[in-house]
Amino acid sequence: MTAQPKTLLTIITEGVLENSLVDDFKRLGVIGYTISEARGLGTHGLRTGNWRKDGNIRVDIVADSDQCARIVDQLRADYDRDYGLLMYSCPVDLHG
């Protein structure tokens, strides 16, 4: 089986954005993503395990690098000024 080169985009942001992000992903042509709760310490302060609207989420998307770049650009434009938003990506090989 041949591996397909893709990009893994990870987004750490405020849980209150989840529904808006899902709508954005549909509009941007994302065909799959994983959302999970996240907690930790960073430049936006300590986030603990109280998972109401004030918790953090982690979103993972595997897509082509161009699509990941479009997602990053759109999310920065829409949310970066008003919400805690950390995005990073790395190359991955998709098997299967």
FINU-340033 format. One line per 10 residues: number of its first residue (from 1); for each residue x, y, z of N, C-alpha, C. Coordinates in steps of 0.02 Angstrom, whole numbers. Atoms other than C-alpha are relative to their C-alpha. Layout:
N
NUM) X Y Z X Y Z X Y Z; ...
//
This chain:
96
1) 42 -59 0 0 0 0 44 62 0; -40 -61 6 70 169 -50 -27 54 46; 20 -55 -45 68 312 76 -12 63 -42; 15 -63 32 -9 476 21 25 57 44; -23 -56 -40 81 634 79 -57 50 11; 52 -48 -20 -39 749 172 28 46 54; -19 -45 -54 -34 885 304 -49 -10 58; 40 2 -60 -97 868 482 -3 70 28; 11 -66 -30 -170 1034 541 -33 -11 68; 27 3 -68 -200 1048 728 -19 71 22
11) 26 -64 -23 -305 1189 799 -19 -7 73; 19 -3 -70 -315 1227 985 -36 66 10; 38 -62 -8 -451 1352 1027 -54 -9 53; 52 0 -50 -597 1395 1139 -59 -43 -22; 55 45 15 -738 1268 1147 -62 35 -26; 58 -37 22 -868 1402 1118 -2 7 -76; -4 -7 73 -809 1407 936 -18 -64 -38; 7 65 34 -846 1223 899 -53 1 -56; 52 1 51 -1011 1247 806 18 44 -60; -21 -45 55 -943 1394 705 54 -32 -42
21) -53 33 37 -788 1296 659 -27 -56 -45; 30 53 41 -891 1148 599 -33 29 -62; 29 -34 58 -989 1266 487 54 24 -49; -56 -23 42 -826 1341 423 31 -58 -38; -31 58 32 -754 1169 387 -42 -24 -59; 44 20 55 -906 1122 283 7 47 -59; -6 -50 53 -893 1284 185 67 -4 -35; -68 4 28 -706 1257 158 16 -68 -31; -9 65 33 -730 1079 93 36 -53 40; -32 50 -43 -658 984 241 -45 -62 2
31) 41 61 2 -715 803 226 6 -41 64; -6 36 -63 -657 744 398 41 39 50; -36 -33 -55 -597 808 565 -14 -38 64; 10 28 -67 -578 753 745 2 57 50; 2 -51 -52 -627 865 891 2 -35 67; -4 27 -67 -576 826 1069 11 57 49; -11 -49 -52 -569 919 1233 75 7 13; -71 -13 -12 -401 998 1277 9 42 63; -17 -41 -59 -322 1068 1434 75 4 5; -71 -8 -8 -152 1132 1480 17 72 18
41) -25 -66 -17 -47 1287 1508 36 29 -60; -32 -34 55 8 1412 1377 -4 75 9; -2 -72 -4 16 1596 1337 -68 30 18; 67 -24 -19 -173 1611 1365 -19 -20 70; 12 18 -70 -157 1543 1542 -18 -73 7; 16 69 -17 -202 1380 1628 -72 -15 -18; 68 23 16 -354 1288 1557 -9 -68 32; 10 62 -37 -423 1152 1668 -58 -40 -29; 48 48 26 -551 1014 1649 -73 17 9; 71 -19 -5 -714 1113 1671 -27 8 -70
51) 16 2 71 -790 1069 1502 -68 29 -17; 58 -36 24 -931 1190 1485 23 43 -58; -17 -42 57 -923 1331 1359 69 32 6; -63 -34 -9 -761 1397 1433 60 -46 -8; -56 46 10 -654 1242 1396 33 9 -68; -35 -1 64 -531 1219 1254 -14 -64 -39; 5 58 43 -544 1101 1107 62 -5 -44; -53 13 48 -417 1022 993 -34 -30 -63; 27 24 63 -462 996 810 58 -25 -42; -49 28 46 -360 883 695 -32 -11 -67
61) 23 7 69 -382 890 507 59 -27 -41; -50 25 47 -285 787 379 -25 18 -70; 21 -23 66 -291 867 207 62 18 -41; -55 -25 41 -185 933 64 27 64 32; -30 -59 -31 -64 1071 115 -33 65 -22; 34 -61 24 -153 1200 7 -66 11 37; 63 -7 -36 -320 1164 91 13 20 73; -17 -18 -68 -239 1174 263 19 74 4; -18 -71 1 -165 1344 217 -62 44 -6; 63 -39 6 -338 1407 164 -38 1 66
71) 34 4 -64 -411 1347 328 32 47 50; -36 -43 -47 -276 1435 429 -14 73 -16; 12 -70 18 -299 1597 332 -70 22 20; 69 -18 -16 -488 1594 356 -11 5 75; 10 -2 -72 -482 1553 541 36 59 32; -35 -60 -25 -352 1688 573 -42 62 -12; 40 -59 17 -461 1816 485 -62 4 43; 64 0 -35 -619 1763 577 6 1 76; 0 13 -72 -561 1721 753 62 23 39; -64 -10 -36 -380 1764 795 -1 61 44
81) 0 -62 -39 -416 1939 858 -38 -7 66; 45 2 -57 -552 1891 982 2 -63 42; 0 64 -35 -515 1712 1035 72 -27 4; -64 36 -3 -368 1607 1093 1 -51 -56; -3 43 59 -313 1517 935 72 -18 -14; -67 25 16 -158 1410 909 -8 -52 -55; 3 47 56 -132 1320 744 71 -20 -19; -64 24 24 13 1212 688 -13 -59 -47; 7 54 48 42 1087 549 65 -37 -9; -59 40 15 161 949 499 -18 -48 -56
91) 12 49 53 180 832 352 -13 -69 31; 15 68 -22 106 658 375 -9 -44 -62; 14 49 53 91 501 269 -65 -35 18; 65 31 -11 -87 440 253 1 -72 -28; 0 71 19 -100 250 249 -72 -25 2; 66 30 1 -260 168 195 -50 45 -29
//
